[in-house]
Amino acid sequence: MENVGKENLMYDLTQINRLCGADTALIREILNLFIEEVPKDVREMRLSFYEEEMEGVRKMAHKLKQNMYTFGIVSLQELISEMATKQIFEMDSKQIDGYITLVEKILLGIIADFQKLLAR
């Protein structure tokens, strides 16, 4: 899985490749963990939003933030970072809902790509 992810603009696995070297089993394990855990985190963020628990939204954004950097998901780095701060309390609900929808859409696309990579 050398240099996996370089051809995709949605993510860049350079950091993962650097950390794992040639250990394809470890790369697969990390990708599987992303596939398993990230949807749960996004669902929890959405649930917190529906329950009007903005602190829960902020916490889940903070939890997701590291993944945005580790997996080179540049398109979401700024948005997730903004949601992970106290700025979340200053946003209106329509803006937060739009952000969460965008996060869901992009991350589901990346998960589909990771699943294809793992099927190779």
C-alpha positions in Angstrom: 0.0 0.0 0.0 2.9 2.2 -0.7 1.9 5.9 -1.2 -1.7 5.0 -1.1 -4.0 8.0 -1.2 -1.7 10.4 -3.1 -4.0 10.3 -6.2 -7.0 11.5 -4.2 -7.6 15.1 -3.4 -10.1 14.3 -0.6 -7.4 12.8 1.6 -3.7 12.2 1.7 -2.3 9.2 3.4 1.3 10.4 3.4 1.3 10.8 7.2 -0.1 7.2 7.6 2.5 5.9 5.1 5.3 7.7 7.0 4.1 6.3 10.4 3.6 2.8 9.2 6.4 2.4 6.6 6.0 -0.7 4.6 3.7 -2.4 7.2 0.7 -2.9 5.0 -1.1 -4.8 7.7 -0.9 -1.8 10.1 -2.1 0.5 7.3 -5.1 -1.8 6.7 -5.8 -1.9 10.5 -5.7 1.9 10.7 -8.0 2.3 7.7 -10.4 -0.3 9.1 -10.4 1.6 12.4 -11.2 4.8 10.6 -14.1 3.1 8.7 -15.5 1.7 12.0 -15.1 4.6 14.3 -15.6 7.8 12.3 -19.2 7.1 11.4 -20.0 6.5 15.1 -18.4 9.9 15.9 -20.3 11.7 13.2 -23.6 10.0 14.3 -22.8 11.1 17.9 -22.2 14.7 16.6 -25.5 14.7 14.8 -27.3 13.3 17.8 -25.8 16.0 20.0 -27.0 18.6 17.5 -30.5 17.2 17.5 -30.5 17.2 21.3 -29.3 20.9 21.2 -26.2 19.8 23.1 -23.6 22.1 21.5 -20.9 21.0 24.0 -21.4 17.4 22.6 -21.0 18.7 19.1 -17.9 20.5 20.1 -16.4 17.5 21.8 -17.1 15.2 18.8 -15.6 17.8 16.4 -12.5 17.9 18.7 -12.3 14.1 18.6 -12.5 14.1 14.8 -10.0 16.9 14.4 -7.0 14.7 14.7 -8.2 12.4 12.0 -8.5 15.4 9.6 -4.8 16.0 10.0 -3.6 12.4 10.2 -5.5 11.4 7.1 -4.8 14.7 5.2 -8.4 15.7 4.9 -7.6 19.3 4.2 -11.1 20.2 3.0 -12.5 19.7 6.6 -9.5 20.8 8.7 -10.6 24.4 9.1 -14.3 23.6 9.5 -13.8 20.9 12.1 -11.3 23.1 14.0 -13.8 25.9 14.1 -16.5 23.5 15.4 -14.1 22.1 18.0 -13.7 25.5 19.7 -16.1 27.7 21.6 -17.0 29.3 18.3 -19.6 26.6 18.0 -21.7 28.4 20.6 -21.8 31.5 18.5 -23.1 29.7 15.3 -26.7 29.5 14.4 -28.3 26.1 14.2 -28.7 26.2 10.4 -24.9 26.8 10.0 -24.1 23.9 12.4 -26.5 21.6 10.6 -24.9 22.5 7.3 -21.4 21.9 8.6 -22.4 18.5 10.0 -24.0 17.6 6.7 -20.9 18.5 4.8 -18.7 16.5 7.3 -21.0 13.5 6.8 -20.9 13.7 3.0 -17.1 14.1 2.7 -16.3 11.5 5.3 -18.7 8.9 3.8 -17.0 9.4 0.5 -13.6 8.9 2.0 -14.8 5.8 3.8 -16.1 4.4 0.5 -12.6 5.1 -1.0 -10.9 3.3 1.9 -13.2 0.3 1.5 -12.2 0.1 -2.1 -8.5 0.4 -1.2 -8.9 -2.5 1.3 -10.7 -4.6 -1.2 -7.7 -4.5 -3.6 
